[in-house]
Amino acid sequence: MRVVEFWRTVLVLFALLINGKAEVYIVTMEGEPVISYTGGIPGFEATAVESDEKLDSTSQLVTSYAQHLEQKHDMLLDSLFDRGTYKKLYSYKHLINGFAVHASPEQAETLRHAPDVKSVERDWKVRRLTTHTPQFLGLPTGVWPTGGGFDKAGEDIIIGFVDSGIFPRHPSFGSPSSDPYGPLPKYRGKCEVDPDTKREFCNGKIIGAQHFAEAAIAAGAFNPSIDFASPMDGDGHGSHTAAIAAGNNGIPVRIHGHEFGKASGMAPRARIAVYKALYRLFGGFIADVVAAIDQAVHDGVDILSLSVGPNSPPATTKTTYLNPFDVTLLGAVKAGVFVAQAAGNGGPFPKTLVSYSPWITSVAAAIDDRRYKNHLYLGNGKVLPGIGLSPSTHPNQTYTLVAANDALLDSSVMKYSPSDCQRPEVLNKNLVEGNILLCGYSFNFVVGTASIKKVSETAKSLGAIGFVLAVENVSPGTKFDPVPVGIPGILITDVTKSMDLIDYYNTSTPRDWTGRVKSFKGTGSIGNGLMPILYKSAPQVALFSARGPNIKDFSFQDADLLKPDILAPGSLIWAAWSPNGTDEPNYVGEGFAMISGTSMAAPHIAGIAALVKQKHPHWSPAAIKSALMTTSTNLDRAGRPLQAQQYSETESMKLVTATPFDYGSGHVNPRSALDPGLIFDAGYGDYLGFLCTTPGIDAHEIRNYTNTPCNYTMGHPSNLNTPSITISHLVKTQTVTRRVTNVAEEETYVITARMQPAVAIEANPPAMTLRPGASRKFTVSLTVRSVTGTYSFGEILMKGSRGHQVRIPVVAMGYWR
């Protein structure tokens, strides 16, 4: 069967080559998808769900209507083109009505003018947005006990991961024999079988595992030998994100014989459903990602964790909110699925976000309170700080320093960049053995062709007691992360300190007239870098974390919507790794990795959202998002305003006072999120109203994507009932409305508002009493006092008589007209 399929694909590709360069196109069609079909077609009853209601994909109505849509897709293609001149990759039926097709540009043009076709868009690429955090977030003492302890935290909540797959045999994903996972009838996904081992990927903890690669194969980017035509993680990234959100509790993190603590997911008892659509070398394609999301919602996931985003705002659409990816996620939210998406790693520059829409929870990355440091002690008494997760050299003993360039077997090996210490065979073991090897941190380490892991292996194979890497020059934005190594080793990241080392080595190393070393006299020792130091100046917004303002279109016009939404740990996160994973050269072959990115922040929020969902199973995605946002903090552990890493004028790193464009509402506080007091709720109709009210979005385009006419407006997009207020163009006075719902006992709230001086703010009424389940509206009026050309920041604080505190950020820029 596979052979027949292979030759059919070859024939299709050959035909496409003759017709002109083929591309993958995403085509949307007239007619409702399953999630919003209200009936009207003879023989097919309605399948639409109410806002925030789960899709019942087992019903015969859903199955038959989905088949009807797929037949329409096939009939259209058959009527327009000869068989063998195109290849349909996917039919999208549940969240959007359309299909992905590999076709020539001429065929795409034909499709654009075909009856019932609403849009034809060329596929675009996405990329991955690359533990101690349960303790840092207070989960073991403040959250897990309320849900029955870690062994019940997240019980029966299903988190879907659209990522690079999973390594199923990792202990973080094992099914414990003492308390095995039972069946979960509400989940209807399937488990692929590993084509190599013939073993299923699922074990009770992992309850679904599928892969999506049709667009990647059609684009010629897929290599089965390294990308795996299965849910197997060929990268490491997918295993890492799944473990952060839902990995088992208390898994020892062991590398090179040292235990760095115990790892746990945020919701250690939640189930994992894997939808692999990202790959090692090229990231992924939207056609595959949309198919994965469509399948995940059909299968019945509760939460979606997306550490994936576009490489830039999609140029093919007029607005950032309307494209197949964001609209598919709007359908997911309509079906009651909470979506956490990484905000992007383009920081610290403004407008670098790649997560735009109000129905998505966009997550920025923070540095937590744990840092690793190490020191190099020189024979001249100087102590040089650096980083290196390594044991120390023998106490009270110093060792001779030998530079790699002075230990060459012969001068012809210079072509191998010997100072990188990547090739032990070019160095003289007799000179290096028993000494500390000095190496240079070149650009090869930045691009990944050299690694600290390999330096460690080189030093070990030559019998060195340890190694030092000196950074002689650094390009702006270079980020140095500590790497675990099995022998004493340190990276001197400060260029001036590296120069101190080099000066000491040169002055203490006598040479003959040819420059050859006569004897090595420089000495040193390496400290213990294995123990973390806990800081009070945490959390901080990580340098790489993408920043607002949010944009509403491809010309980078500011949106009336705050992004990111929330801040969560995303720097130096320990979690599971795939031994197949080569995404991080320092962790090749390892079972754990410590890496950074908003990719690591998003699954923190996905896992915490699972805990909220477990306690409040009937809350909408917007209610869960509101609970996380309104209870977050904008203060660090020392009680000072959050700070953000930023570049100084000399392009070194400095700290500045952070704003909502850095952290959204603030840093997540899981304990408070379980009991927020009030929520700002919103549903599918509200999001449509937001789209229909946003200037510059064509009502025809909205109908094309949502199959819904614009018959509802909210006056101004700022009136969308989000737990934040943003007005990008404030003229004179503008009043916005918010509606809160009490999810606790009867309580009286006093409302106060404050703002930076350029904008006046007033909230009405100043107080309100709400019974359980009751909703009340309040208004916030903003008035221009002076025009500064910059945004003003403020907040609304609602203090409850029973101790609840509800805080929402306010952002506005004033204009005279």
C-alpha positions in Angstrom: 0.0 0.0 0.0 2.8 2.4 1.0 4.6 1.7 -2.3 1.5 2.6 -4.3 1.1 5.8 -2.3 4.7 6.7 -2.9 4.5 6.3 -6.7 1.3 8.2 -6.8 2.9 11.1 -4.9 5.9 11.0 -7.3 3.6 11.2 -10.3 1.7 14.2 -8.7 5.0 16.0 -8.0 6.2 15.3 -11.6 3.0 16.7 -13.0 3.3 19.8 -10.8 6.9 20.4 -11.9 5.7 20.4 -15.5 2.9 22.9 -14.7 5.2 25.3 -12.9 6.5 25.6 -9.4 4.0 24.0 -7.0 3.1 25.5 -3.7 0.9 24.5 -0.8 -2.3 26.7 -0.7 -5.0 26.9 2.0 -8.4 27.3 0.5 -11.5 28.4 2.5 -15.0 27.6 1.2 -18.5 28.9 1.5 -20.6 27.0 4.0 -20.3 26.6 7.8 -17.8 24.2 9.4 -19.1 21.7 11.9 -18.7 24.0 14.8 -21.0 26.7 13.5 -23.4 24.8 11.1 -26.9 25.8 12.1 -28.7 23.6 9.5 -30.4 24.4 6.2 -28.9 21.7 4.0 -31.4 18.9 3.3 -30.4 15.7 5.0 -28.0 17.3 7.4 -29.1 18.5 10.8 -27.4 21.3 12.7 -24.1 20.6 14.4 -23.3 24.1 15.8 -22.2 24.4 19.4 -23.0 27.3 21.7 -20.1 29.5 22.7 -17.6 27.6 25.0 -19.5 24.3 24.5 -17.5 21.1 23.7 -17.8 19.6 20.2 -19.4 16.1 20.3 -17.4 14.5 17.5 -18.9 11.1 18.2 -22.3 12.1 17.1 -23.6 10.8 13.8 -24.7 14.3 12.9 -21.1 15.6 13.2 -19.6 12.7 11.3 -22.0 12.8 8.4 -21.8 16.6 8.0 -18.0 16.5 8.1 -18.0 13.8 5.4 -20.4 16.0 3.3 -17.9 18.9 3.5 -15.0 16.7 2.6 -16.9 15.4 -0.5 -17.6 19.0 -1.6 -13.8 19.7 -1.4 -13.0 16.6 -3.5 -15.8 17.4 -6.0 -14.6 20.9 -6.5 -11.0 19.8 -7.2 -12.1 17.0 -9.5 -14.3 19.3 -11.5 -11.5 21.9 -12.0 -8.3 19.8 -12.5 -7.1 16.5 -13.9 -6.3 13.8 -11.4 -2.6 13.6 -10.8 -2.0 17.4 -11.4 -2.6 18.3 -7.8 -2.6 16.7 -4.3 -5.1 17.5 -1.6 -3.3 17.4 1.7 -6.0 18.0 4.3 -9.7 18.7 4.5 -10.5 21.1 7.3 -14.1 20.5 8.5 -14.5 21.2 12.2 -13.2 24.7 12.9 -12.9 26.1 9.4 -14.4 24.8 6.1 -11.6 24.4 3.6 -8.7 22.3 2.5 -4.9 22.4 1.9 -3.8 21.5 -1.6 -0.4 21.2 -3.3 -0.9 22.9 -6.7 0.6 25.1 -9.3 0.2 28.9 -9.1 -2.0 28.7 -12.2 -4.3 26.2 -10.5 -4.4 28.4 -7.4 -5.6 31.3 -9.6 -8.3 29.0 -11.1 -9.4 28.1 -7.5 -9.6 31.8 -6.6 -12.3 32.3 -9.3 -14.1 29.1 -8.7 -17.7 29.1 -7.3 -18.0 28.7 -3.5 -14.3 29.5 -2.9 -13.8 32.4 -0.5 -10.1 32.7 -0.2 -6.9 31.1 -1.4 -3.7 31.7 0.6 -0.3 30.4 0.0 1.0 28.4 3.0 3.5 30.1 5.3 6.1 28.9 7.7 6.1 28.9 11.5 8.9 28.3 14.0 9.3 27.0 17.5 9.4 29.9 20.0 12.4 28.3 22.0 12.5 22.4 37.2 12.4 24.7 39.8 9.4 26.7 38.7 6.6 24.7 40.6 8.3 25.8 43.9 8.9 29.4 42.6 5.2 29.6 41.7 4.0 28.1 45.0 2.3 25.1 43.5 3.3 22.3 46.0 2.1 24.3 49.1 -0.5 26.7 47.7 -2.2 25.1 44.8 -1.8 21.3 44.6 -3.2 20.6 48.1 -6.5 22.3 47.2 -6.9 19.8 44.4 -6.0 16.7 46.4 -2.1 17.0 46.2 0.3 16.6 43.4 -1.0 13.1 42.7 -4.4 14.6 41.7 -3.3 18.0 40.3 -4.8 18.3 36.8 -6.6 14.9 37.0 -8.6 14.1 33.9 -7.7 17.4 32.2 -6.3 16.9 28.6 -3.6 19.2 27.3 -3.0 19.1 23.6 0.5 20.0 22.4 1.1 21.2 18.8 4.8 20.9 18.8 7.7 18.6 17.6 6.3 15.4 19.1 7.3 13.5 22.3 9.8 10.9 23.5 7.3 8.5 25.0 9.7 6.4 27.1 10.8 9.3 29.3 10.0 9.0 33.0 8.3 12.3 32.9 5.6 10.7 30.8 5.4 7.3 32.4 2.2 5.8 33.8 2.9 5.0 37.5 2.1 1.4 38.5 1.1 2.5 42.0 -1.7 4.8 40.7 -2.2 4.0 37.0 -4.3 6.2 34.7 -7.7 4.9 33.9 -9.6 5.3 30.6 -10.9 8.7 29.7 -14.0 8.3 27.5 -14.3 12.0 26.7 -11.1 11.8 24.6 -11.5 10.4 21.1 -8.0 10.8 19.7 -5.9 8.0 18.3 -2.4 6.7 18.9 0.0 6.1 16.1 2.4 3.2 16.3 6.1 3.8 16.1 7.0 2.4 12.6 10.5 1.3 13.9 9.7 -0.3 17.2 6.0 -1.2 16.4 5.2 0.1 19.9 2.3 2.4 20.7 3.1 5.9 21.8 0.3 5.9 24.4 0.4 4.6 27.9 -2.4 6.2 29.9 -0.4 9.4 30.7 0.0 10.0 26.9 -3.5 9.4 25.6 -3.1 10.6 22.0 -0.2 10.8 19.5 -0.5 11.8 15.9 1.8 13.6 13.4 1.0 16.0 10.6 3.6 16.5 7.8 1.7 16.6 4.5 2.6 20.2 3.8 6.2 19.7 4.9 6.5 16.7 2.5 4.9 18.6 -0.4 7.3 21.5 0.2 10.2 19.0 0.0 11.4 20.0 3.5 10.7 16.7 5.3 13.5 14.2 5.8 12.1 10.9 7.3 15.5 9.8 8.6 15.8 12.8 11.0 12.2 14.1 11.2 10.5 10.7 11.9 7.2 10.0 10.1 5.6 9.4 13.5 5.0 11.4 16.7 8.6 10.7 17.9 10.3 13.9 18.9 13.3 14.4 16.7 14.1 17.7 18.2 13.6 17.8 22.0 11.4 20.9 22.0 8.0 19.0 22.1 9.1 16.7 25.0 10.4 19.8 26.9 7.1 21.7 26.6 4.9 18.7 27.4 6.9 18.0 30.6 6.7 21.7 31.7 2.9 21.6 31.5 2.1 18.1 32.5 5.2 16.0 33.3 5.0 13.6 36.3 6.0 14.9 39.7 9.3 14.2 41.4 11.4 13.0 38.4 15.1 13.3 39.3 17.0 15.5 36.8 20.3 13.7 36.4 23.1 14.7 34.0 26.8 13.6 34.3 26.2 12.0 37.6 24.8 15.1 39.3 21.2 15.5 40.3 19.9 19.1 39.7 16.7 18.6 41.7 13.4 17.0 40.9 11.3 17.9 37.8 7.5 18.3 37.7 4.9 19.7 35.4 2.5 22.4 36.5 -0.4 19.9 36.4 1.5 16.6 37.0 -1.7 14.4 36.8 -3.0 16.0 33.5 -3.1 13.8 30.4 -0.9 14.6 27.3 -2.2 14.5 23.7 0.5 15.0 21.1 -0.1 16.6 17.7 3.3 16.8 16.0 3.5 19.5 13.4 6.9 21.0 14.0 10.2 19.6 12.7 13.9 20.0 13.5 15.5 22.0 10.8 12.6 24.0 9.2 10.0 24.5 11.9 6.6 23.8 10.3 3.9 24.9 7.9 0.6 26.5 8.8 -1.3 23.9 6.7 0.0 21.1 9.0 -0.4 23.2 12.2 -4.1 24.0 11.3 -4.7 20.3 10.6 -3.2 19.5 14.0 -5.4 22.0 15.8 -8.5 21.0 14.0 -7.9 17.3 15.0 -7.1 18.2 18.6 -10.4 20.0 19.1 -12.2 17.2 17.3 -10.5 14.7 19.7 -11.7 16.6 22.8 -8.7 18.3 24.4 -9.4 20.9 27.1 -6.2 23.0 26.7 -4.0 23.7 23.8 -0.3 24.6 24.3 1.2 26.3 21.3 4.9 27.1 21.5 4.7 28.1 17.8 4.1 31.3 15.9 4.6 32.9 12.4 8.0 34.1 11.4 6.4 37.6 10.9 2.9 39.0 10.6 1.2 37.2 7.7 1.6 39.4 4.7 -1.2 37.8 2.7 -4.0 39.1 5.0 -5.0 42.6 5.8 -5.3 42.1 9.6 -3.3 40.0 12.1 -6.5 38.5 13.5 -7.9 37.0 10.3 -5.9 34.1 8.8 -6.4 30.4 8.8 -4.3 30.0 12.0 -6.0 32.6 14.2 -9.5 31.8 12.9 -8.9 28.1 13.6 -8.0 29.0 17.1 -11.2 31.2 17.3 -13.1 28.0 16.5 -11.2 26.1 19.2 -12.1 28.7 21.8 -15.8 28.6 20.6 -15.5 24.8 21.4 -14.4 25.6 24.9 -10.7 25.0 24.5 -8.3 27.3 26.3 -5.3 28.3 24.1 -1.9 29.4 25.5 0.5 30.6 22.8 4.1 31.8 23.1 4.4 35.5 22.5 7.6 35.3 20.5 11.3 35.7 21.1 12.0 38.9 19.2 12.5 41.1 22.3 13.5 43.4 23.7 12.3 45.5 20.7 8.8 46.9 20.5 6.1 45.3 18.2 7.9 42.0 18.1 4.9 39.8 19.2 3.7 37.0 17.0 0.5 36.3 19.0 -2.1 38.8 18.3 -5.8 37.8 18.8 -8.0 38.4 21.9 -9.2 34.8 22.1 -5.6 33.6 22.5 -3.7 33.9 25.8 -0.3 35.3 24.7 2.5 34.4 27.1 5.7 36.4 27.8 8.8 34.9 29.4 10.3 35.8 32.8 13.5 35.0 34.6 12.8 33.3 37.9 14.8 33.5 41.1 17.3 30.8 40.4 20.7 31.7 38.8 23.9 29.7 38.4 27.4 31.2 38.8 30.9 29.9 38.9 34.4 31.3 39.4 37.9 30.9 37.9 40.6 31.5 40.5 43.9 32.6 38.9 47.5 32.1 40.3 47.9 35.9 40.5 45.0 36.2 43.0 42.3 37.4 40.6 38.9 35.8 40.7 37.0 35.8 37.4 33.2 35.2 37.5 31.6 33.0 34.8 29.0 30.3 34.3 29.3 26.6 34.1 27.2 23.8 35.7 30.3 21.8 36.7 32.0 20.3 39.7 35.0 22.1 41.1 38.7 21.1 40.6 40.2 19.4 43.7 40.0 21.8 46.7 43.2 23.6 47.8 45.0 22.6 44.5 45.9 24.7 41.5 46.5 23.4 38.0 48.6 24.6 35.0 46.8 26.5 32.3 47.4 25.3 28.7 45.9 27.2 25.7 44.6 25.0 22.8 46.6 27.1 20.3 49.8 26.2 22.2 49.0 22.5 22.2 48.7 21.9 18.5 50.2 18.7 17.1 51.3 20.7 14.0 50.5 24.1 12.5 48.6 22.7 9.6 45.6 22.0 11.8 44.9 25.8 12.1 42.2 25.3 9.4 40.1 23.4 12.0 39.6 26.4 14.4 41.6 24.5 17.1 40.9 27.1 19.8 37.2 26.0 19.7 38.4 22.7 21.3 35.9 20.6 19.2 38.5 18.1 17.8 40.7 16.3 20.3 42.8 14.7 17.5 44.4 18.0 16.6 45.8 18.6 20.1 48.8 17.1 21.9 47.6 15.0 24.8 51.0 15.1 26.5 50.7 18.8 26.9 47.1 18.9 28.0 46.8 15.9 30.3 46.4 16.8 34.0 46.1 20.5 33.2 43.3 23.0 32.5 42.6 23.5 28.8 42.0 27.1 27.7 39.6 27.5 24.7 38.1 30.4 22.8 34.3 31.0 22.4 34.0 31.9 18.7 31.1 32.6 16.5 30.9 28.9 15.8 29.3 28.5 19.3 26.7 31.2 18.4 25.6 29.4 15.2 25.6 26.0 16.8 28.5 24.4 14.8 30.5 24.3 18.1 29.2 23.4 21.5 30.3 23.5 25.2 29.3 19.8 25.4 31.9 19.0 22.8 34.6 21.1 24.5 34.0 19.1 27.7 34.3 15.8 25.7 37.5 17.0 24.1 39.1 18.0 27.4 38.0 14.7 29.0 39.4 12.6 26.1 42.8 14.4 26.4 42.9 13.8 30.2 42.5 17.5 31.1 41.5 18.2 34.7 39.0 20.8 33.3 38.5 23.6 30.7 37.9 27.4 30.5 36.2 29.1 27.6 37.0 32.8 27.1 34.7 35.1 25.3 36.9 37.7 23.5 34.2 39.6 21.7 30.4 39.4 21.9 27.8 40.5 19.3 24.7 42.3 20.6 22.0 39.9 21.7 24.3 37.0 22.4 22.8 35.0 25.3 24.9 32.8 27.5 23.2 29.9 29.3 24.9 27.7 31.8 25.5 24.2 30.4 25.9 21.0 32.5 29.3 19.3 32.0 30.8 16.3 33.7 34.3 17.8 34.4 35.3 21.1 35.9 34.5 23.8 33.3 33.6 27.5 33.1 32.6 30.0 30.5 34.0 33.6 31.1 31.2 35.7 29.5 32.5 39.1 30.4 35.0 40.3 27.7 37.1 42.4 30.1 37.4 39.4 32.5 38.4 37.2 29.5 41.1 39.8 28.7 42.3 39.6 32.3 42.7 35.8 31.8 44.5 36.2 28.5 46.8 38.9 29.8 47.7 36.7 32.8 48.3 33.6 30.6 50.5 35.6 28.2 52.7 37.3 30.8 53.2 34.0 32.7 54.0 31.9 29.6 57.6 32.3 28.4 58.2 31.7 24.7 61.3 31.4 22.4 62.0 33.7 19.5 59.7 31.7 17.2 56.7 32.1 19.6 56.8 28.5 20.8 56.1 28.0 24.5 59.1 27.2 26.6 57.1 26.3 29.7 53.6 26.8 31.0 53.7 28.8 34.3 50.1 30.1 34.6 47.9 28.3 37.1 44.3 28.3 38.2 41.4 26.4 39.7 37.7 26.2 38.9 34.9 26.6 41.5 31.8 24.6 42.1 29.0 25.8 39.7 26.4 23.2 40.5 24.6 25.0 43.3 21.9 27.6 42.3 21.7 31.0 44.0 18.2 32.3 44.7 17.6 36.0 44.2 14.8 38.3 45.4 15.0 40.4 42.2 12.7 38.0 40.5 10.7 37.7 38.4 12.1 39.9 35.6 11.1 40.1 32.0 13.7 38.1 29.9 15.6 40.0 27.3 14.4 37.8 24.4 10.7 38.0 25.4 8.7 39.7 22.6 7.2 43.1 23.5 4.1 45.1 22.6 2.4 47.2 21.5 0.2 44.7 19.7 -0.4 45.3 16.0 -3.6 44.9 14.0 -2.3 44.8 10.5 0.7 44.2 8.3 1.6 47.9 8.2 2.2 47.6 12.0 -0.7 49.8 13.1 -1.2 49.7 16.8 -4.1 47.6 18.0 -6.7 48.6 20.7 -5.8 45.3 22.5 -3.0 44.7 25.0 -0.5 41.9 24.3 1.2 40.0 25.8 -1.5 38.9 28.2 0.6 37.4 31.0 4.2 36.6 32.1 5.4 33.2 33.2 8.8 31.6 33.8 10.7 31.0 30.5 14.4 31.3 31.2 16.7 28.4 32.1 13.9 25.8 32.5 14.9 22.2 33.3 12.6 19.7 31.7 12.5 16.4 29.8 14.5 16.1 26.6 14.5 13.6 23.8 17.7 11.7 23.4 17.1 12.0 19.6 16.9 15.8 20.0 19.5 17.8 18.3 17.8 21.2 18.6 20.3 22.1 21.3 23.9 20.9 20.6 24.8 21.0 24.3 22.1 18.4 25.2 22.5 15.9 22.4 21.8 12.4 23.8 20.7 13.7 27.2 17.4 13.0 29.0 17.0 16.5 30.3 17.8 20.0 29.1 17.8 23.5 30.6 16.7 25.9 27.9 15.0 29.3 27.5 12.3 30.9 25.4 8.6 32.0 25.4 8.2 28.3 24.2 8.9 27.4 27.9 6.6 30.1 29.3 3.4 29.1 27.3 3.3 25.5 28.7 3.6 26.9 32.3 0.3 28.8 31.6 -1.2 25.8 29.8 -0.5 23.6 32.9 -1.8 26.2 35.4 -4.9 26.7 33.2 -5.5 22.9 33.6 -5.5 23.4 37.4 -8.0 26.2 37.1 -10.1 24.1 34.7 -10.0 21.2 37.1 -11.4 23.3 39.9 -13.9 25.1 37.7 -14.8 22.6 34.9 -17.5 24.8 33.4 -15.6 28.0 33.1 -15.1 29.4 29.6 -11.6 29.9 28.1 -12.1 33.7 28.6 -13.0 33.1 32.3 -9.8 31.0 32.9 -7.8 33.7 31.1 -9.4 36.4 33.2 -8.7 34.5 36.5 -5.0 34.2 35.5 -4.6 37.8 34.4 -6.5 39.7 37.2 -4.7 37.9 40.0 -1.2 38.2 38.5 1.4 40.5 40.1 3.3 43.4 38.8 5.8 43.4 41.7 8.8 41.2 42.2 9.7 39.1 45.3 11.2 42.2 47.0 7.9 44.1 46.5 9.4 46.4 43.9 7.8 47.1 40.4 8.7 44.4 37.9 11.9 45.1 35.9 12.6 44.1 32.3 16.0 43.3 30.7 16.8 45.8 28.0 19.8 46.9 25.9 21.8 49.9 27.1 23.4 52.4 24.8 26.5 50.3 24.6 24.4 47.3 23.7 25.1 45.6 27.0 22.2 44.4 29.1 20.5 46.7 31.7 17.3 46.6 33.8 14.5 49.1 33.3 11.1 49.4 34.9 8.8 47.1 33.0 5.4 48.1 31.5 2.3 46.2 30.4 3.9 46.0 26.9 6.6 43.7 28.5 4.4 41.6 30.9 0.7 42.2 30.0 -1.2 42.0 33.3 1.8 40.7 35.3 3.5 37.5 36.4 1.2 34.6 37.0 0.1 33.8 40.6 -1.5 30.3 40.5 -2.8 30.3 44.0 -4.8 33.4 43.6 -6.0 32.4 40.1 -8.0 29.5 41.6 -10.1 32.0 43.5 -10.2 35.3 41.5 -13.4 36.7 43.0 -14.5 38.3 39.8 -14.1 37.4 36.1 -14.3 39.3 32.8 -16.1 36.8 30.6 -16.4 36.8 26.8 -17.5 34.4 24.1 -17.6 33.9 20.4 -20.1 36.7 19.7 -18.0 39.2 21.6 -14.9 38.3 19.5 -16.9 38.7 16.3 -18.1 42.1 17.6 -14.5 43.1 18.3 -13.6 42.1 14.7 -16.6 44.0 13.3 -15.7 47.1 15.3 -12.0 47.3 14.6 -11.4 50.0 11.9 -9.8 48.8 8.7 -11.2 45.3 8.8 -13.5 44.7 5.9 -16.9 43.1 6.9 -16.6 41.0 3.8 -13.3 39.6 5.0 -14.8 38.8 8.4 -17.7 37.0 6.7 -15.2 35.1 4.5 -13.4 33.7 7.6 -16.2 33.3 10.1 -19.3 32.7 7.9 -21.0 35.3 10.0 -22.3 38.8 8.9 -21.3 41.9 10.9 -24.6 42.6 12.7 -23.1 43.5 16.0 -20.8 46.4 16.9 -19.5 47.3 20.3 -18.8 51.0 19.4 -15.1 50.7 19.9 -12.8 47.7 20.0 -11.6 48.8 23.5 -15.1 47.8 24.7 -14.3 44.1 24.3 -14.7 42.6 27.8 -11.0 41.8 28.3 -9.2 42.0 31.7 -7.2 45.0 30.3 -8.0 48.3 28.6 -6.0 49.7 25.6 -6.7 52.8 23.6 -4.1 53.4 20.9 -5.5 56.7 19.7 -7.2 58.6 22.6 -8.8 61.9 21.6 -10.4 64.2 24.2 -12.4 61.8 26.4 -13.3 58.2 25.7 -15.4 55.9 28.0 -15.1 52.2 27.9 -17.4 49.6 29.5 -16.5 46.4 31.3 -18.7 43.7 32.8 -17.6 41.5 35.8 -19.2 38.3 37.1 -18.9 37.3 40.7 -17.6 33.7 41.0 -17.4 33.7 44.8 -19.7 34.6 47.7 -21.5 38.0 48.0 -18.9 40.7 48.1 -18.7 44.5 48.0 -15.9 45.9 45.8 -14.4 49.4 45.9 -13.0 50.5 42.5 -10.0 52.8 42.3 -8.2 53.9 39.2 -4.8 55.5 38.6 -2.8 56.6 35.6 0.3 58.5 34.6 -0.2 62.2 34.5 -0.7 62.7 30.7 -4.1 60.9 30.9 -6.8 61.4 33.5 -8.8 58.3 34.5 -12.1 57.8 36.4 -14.0 54.6 37.1 -17.8 54.5 37.8 -19.5 53.5 40.0 -16.8 53.8 42.8 -18.2 50.7 44.5 -20.6 47.8 43.8 -22.0 44.8 45.6 -22.5 41.5 43.7 -24.3 38.4 44.8 -22.9 35.0 43.7 -23.2 34.5 40.0 -24.3 38.1 39.4 -22.8 40.4 36.7 -22.4 44.2 36.8 -21.1 46.7 34.4 -18.8 49.6 35.2 -17.3 52.3 33.0 -13.8 53.8 32.8 -13.3 57.3 31.3 -10.0 58.4 30.0 -9.2 62.0 29.1 -6.2 63.5 27.4 -4.3 66.0 29.6 -1.2 66.4 27.6 0.2 64.9 24.4 3.5 63.3 25.0 3.9 61.0 21.9 4.2 58.0 24.2 1.9 55.6 25.9 0.6 56.3 29.4 0.2 53.3 31.8 -2.2 52.8 34.7 -4.5 50.3 36.4 -8.0 49.7 37.7 -8.0 48.0 41.2 -11.1 46.4 42.6 -10.8 45.6 46.3 -13.3 43.2 47.7 -14.7 43.2 51.3 -13.8 39.4 51.6 -10.2 40.0 50.5 -10.3 39.4 46.7 -8.2 41.8 44.7 -8.9 42.2 40.9 -6.4 44.3 38.9 -6.5 45.2 35.3 -3.8 47.2 33.3 -4.8 50.3 31.4 -2.8 51.6 28.4 -3.5 54.7 26.3 -1.8 57.2 24.0 -3.3 60.7 23.8 -3.7 62.8 20.6 -5.2 66.3 20.2 -7.4 65.1 17.3 
